[in-house]
Amino acid sequence: MKTNHYRWLTACIATTVAILTSDIDAASPQLSYVLPPGVQRGHEHVLTLTGARLADVEGALLYQAGITVKKVEPVDAANVRITVDVAPDCRLGEQLIQLRTRSGVSDYRSFFVGALPSVDEKEPNSSFEEPQPLELNHTVAGVLQNEDADYFKIKAVKGQRLSVEVEGIRLGQAFFDPFLAILDKNRFELASVDDTVLAKQDCFLSVVIPEDGEYTILVRETSYRGADNCRYRLHVGNFPRPTVAYPAGGKRGEQLKVQFLGDGAGPIERDVLVTADPQSPHEQIVQDEQGVTPSAVPFRHFSEGNVLETEPNDAFETSTAAELPLALNGRLEKNGDVDFFKLIAKKGQIWEVECYAR
């Protein structure tokens, strides 16, 4: 009897919670996506935020410096138009936004800040024979429909660096997997990439042009499965696009030499002043006279110093010596490479070891 009463009471509580939760969800504002999904810094832009229960909007919430909300205008219950002023030195990359209404605060959504002027993708550009002409150092705002492929034609000269990066899944509007390729006039690939690990399932390329002429950039969904919401931002230019930093981090408040690796034109060396703020993003933006990376290179900061591997250290007998606590930095530069580090420890000490690679 007691068991049946307990089950009845549990069911009543669960039903009450479900009803209350349903009422809260029905009243709370919902934010689904932001259009356009990206803006250029140094300019004023109008964004349309789409969702549900937005008619009583009172404001927009942003969480990083560099963007000022100038105006918030409700369009209808599903759309809000906001005007933002993006500072010339605004941080590049993802920005989070929420809407505040009289009934609550919406969930988060993303839009991206870039350095290049934007142009829209224009159909027909779905074949190698009909590419859309594009000037270097622009960002294309496009959509990949089902079985779609978008082609863009640029002119480049021998020895010029050509970098291409796509923001797709990072926009947070659709789960899809972009693919990039750079093709010459005979349709041979200079380079192609599906996933760049540090860009989630998005990707980027950087090459040095071998001959003067026209080149074609292809962007598509890896499996040709597009949709109306498979939006992307394609950055095309001469900007640096390294993939990784070495060492991959540094001691807070200190300056150190860092090599940024993976750029088509070769390693880029910079003197980096590591932020002293533990709450600052773990990242580095790389810039030169030709441009700036569309998104940051991951770069950790911590309270201890570094030790760099000293080759040869691929055997127990030639281990790189280090005294903890600090960060051990190395590179696995070839197949089968192994790195050994030798540490001094005392009985009873407890050490925590974490590896940050991918």
N, C-alpha and C positions, 0 to 999 in steps of 0.2 A: 504494500500500500504506500509506504514511504517512498519507494522507488518510483512508482507511478506519479506521485505528487511532485517529486523532484524533476522528473522529465517534463511534466506539465508546466512547472515554474520556469524551467530552462527555456522551453519553447516560447513562453510568453515574453521573457526578457529578450530573446533573439528577435522575435517579431517586432517588439517595441523599438529596439535598436535599429532594425532595418527600416522601419517607418521614419524614425527621426533622421537617419542618414539620408533616406530618400528625399525628405523635406529640405534638408540642408543642401543636397546636390541640386535640387530643383530651383533653389533661390540663388545659389552662388554663381557668379559670372564664370563663363568658360571662354578661354582664348585658344583658338585652334592654329592659326598661322598669321604671319606678317608678310605683307606685300608692299613694295618689292622686298625680297629677302636679303638685300644688301644695298649699301649706300657708299658714296665716296666721301672721304673726310675732307674738311675744308669747305663744305657747302651746306645749304639748307635743303631739306627733303621733306616730302609728305609721304607718310606711311599709312596704309590701311590695315587695321587689325580686325580679323574676322573670328567670330565665335558665336556665343549665345548669351542671352540675358545681359546685354551691354547697354541698354537704352539709358540707364541711370548712371553712366560713367561720370566720374568726377576728376580723374587724373591718371597719369601713367607713371610707373615706377621704374627707374633705371639704377644700376648698381655700380657703375664705373664713371670716373671723371671723363669729360670731353664731349658729352652730349647734353644739350639743353632742350627741354621740351618747351616749345613756344606756344603751342595751341593744341587743345583737345576738343574735337567736335564729334558728337554722336551723329551717325548717319541714320541708323535704325537699330533694332534690337540685336542685329547680328554683326554690325560693322561700326567701327570707330575710326575716324581720320585724325591723325596727329601730325603736327609739324615739328620737326626737330632740327636744331642747328648743330652740326658736327664740326668740332674744332679741327684745325689743321694738324694738331699734334695728338689727336685722339688715338688711343691704342687700337692697333689693327686686329682684326679677327672677330670672334664671337662676342656679342652683347646680349644680355638677358633683359627682358622687359615683362612687366605685368601691368594689368589694368586694375584700377581701384574704382569700385562702384559703391553706391549707398548700401548695397546688400552684401558686400564683401570684396575680396581680392581674388583675382583670377590666378590660374596656374602660370608657370613661366613659359615663354617662348623666346626663340632666338632670331636675331638678324645679324648680319655681318657688316663690318666696316672695312673698306678697301682703300687703296691709294690711287687707283686708276679710274679714269672716266668710263662710264658704262654705255654699252650699245645693246639693243635687243637682237636676239636671233631672228632671222627672217627666212621663212620657207619660200620656195623650195631650196633646200640645201642638204638633201638627204642622199646625195650620191657624189662620188669623186669627181664626176664630170660637171656638177653644178654646185660648187662650193660657194659659200658666202664670202665676198671680199672683206678683209679685216686689216686694219692698221695695227702695227705693233703698239704695245703698251696701252691696251684697252681690256676691259672686262665685259664678257658677253653674258647677258641674262637670257637663259634658254630653258626649254622644256623638252624632255625625251618622252615621246609617246610610245605606245606599244610597237615593237619592231622598228623603232626609229634609230637613225644614225645622223649626226650633224657634222657637216664638213665646213671648214673655214680655210681660206687661202690667204697667205701672207707672202710678202717679199722680204728676202734676207740676203745678206752678203757673206762671203767666205770669211771665216774667223769670228763671226758674230755669235754671241751667246743667245740662245733661244730657250726661254723657260716657259712652261705651261703648268698651270695648277687648276684643278677643278674642286669646287665645293659643292657637294651633292648631299650625301647622307648627313654631313655636318650641319646642314641647314635645318634638320629636324622636321622636315615636312613629309618625307616619304622614306621608306626603307628600300633603297636601291643601291646598286654597286656600279659606279662609273668606271669606264675604261678609256684610256687615252692612247693616241698614237700620233707620231709625226712622220709624214710620208713625203718622199721627193716627187719630182714631176713624173717619174716612171712608176709610181705607186709602191716603191720599195720603202720599207720601214727604216727610218733612222733610229727610232726608239719607240717602245711601247711599254705600257704598265697597266696592270689591273688594280692592285692594292699597294699603297705606300703605307707601311705599318703604322707610322707615327701620325698619319692623317686618317686613322680609322679605316673605313673602306673607300675613302676618297684617294686621289692619287696626284702625283706631280712628276714632271720630267724637266731635265735641263741638259741641253746638248750644245755643241759648237758646230755651226753650219759649215759643211765641207766645200760648198761651191755657191757662187752667186746664182740666184734664181728664185722661183716660186716654190713654196712648200705648203703642204696641206695638213691641217690639224683635224683629227677625227676624235669625236667624243660620242660615246654610246653607252647604254647599259650593257654590262658584261654578257648577260643572257638575252639581250634584246627585249627585256620585259619592262617597258616603260608605262607611263600613265599620265593623266592630266596634272597630277601633283608631283611628278618627278622633275622638279625644278633644279637648275644648277647655275653656278656662277663660274665662268671659265676665264681665268686670268692668262693673258698672253703678252709676253714682253721680253725685255733684256735683263730683267731683275735677277739678282742672285737667288738660287734655290738649293741651298745645301740641305742634306737630310739629317745630319747629326752633328753634335758638338763633341770635341775631345780636348780636355776632360769634359765629362758630361755634367759638371757642377763645380761649385766652389764654396769657400768659407764666406759667410755673410760679412759684408763690409770690406772685403779685401779685393784687390785688383790682381788679375792673372791673365796670362796669355792663353787664348783659346783658338783651336783650329776648328773651322766649320768645314765638314767633309761632304762630298757627294755632289757638289756643284759641277756643271758641265765644263766650266773653265778651270777647274782645279781647286785645291784647298784655299780657304780664305782665313787669314789670321787676323785676330782682333785682340786688343787689350780690353778686357771686360771688367767693369766694376760691379761686383756681386751685390745685389740689394741687401740692405741690413734689415729689411722688414720681413719677418717670418710669414706675414699674410700676403705678400706680393706673389703674383703668378710665377710659376716655375717655367720660365721661357726667356728666349732671346730673339730679338728681331735683328736681321742682318741687312745692312744697307751699304750701297756703294754709289758711285757716280751714275750708274745705269738704272738704279731703282732700289726697291725694297721688297723683301719677302712678303707675299700676301698673308702668310700665317707664320706663327712663331716656331722656332726650333726649341724643343724641350731642353731645359737646363735647370738642374736641381740646385738649391742653396741650402746650406746646413751650418751648424755651429762649429764643426771641426774642419781640419785642413785636408789636403790631398797628398797622396803619394802616387806617382806614375810608374807603371811597369818599366823595367829596364831590361831590354833584350840583350843576350838570350836569357829567357826565364821559363823555357818550356820543359825544364826538367827539375826534379826535386833538389838536385845539387846546385842549381843556379837560380834558386828562388830570389825574387826581389824582396829585400828586407823592409819591414815596416813596423812601426810602434803605434799601437792603438791607444786611444780611439781616433780614427780618421777614415777617409774614404780611399779605397784601393781602386785605381783607374787603369784600364788596359783595353787592348783591342785584339780581337781574334781575327787576324789579318789574312789567314789562308785556311784551306781545308785541313783539318787535323790539328790546328794550332791549340796549344794548351799553355796557360799562364799559371805559374806558381808564385805565391807570396809567403814569406817567412815571418811569423809573428812571435813576439815574446809575451808569455803569459805566466801568471803565478797561480799556484794551487789555490782553489776556492773561488777564483774569479769567475764571473758569469759574463759572457759576451753575447750580444745579439748580432747576427749577421744577416743582412738583407742584400739582395742583388737587384739592381735596376739596370736593365738592358733594353729590352723592347719598350 
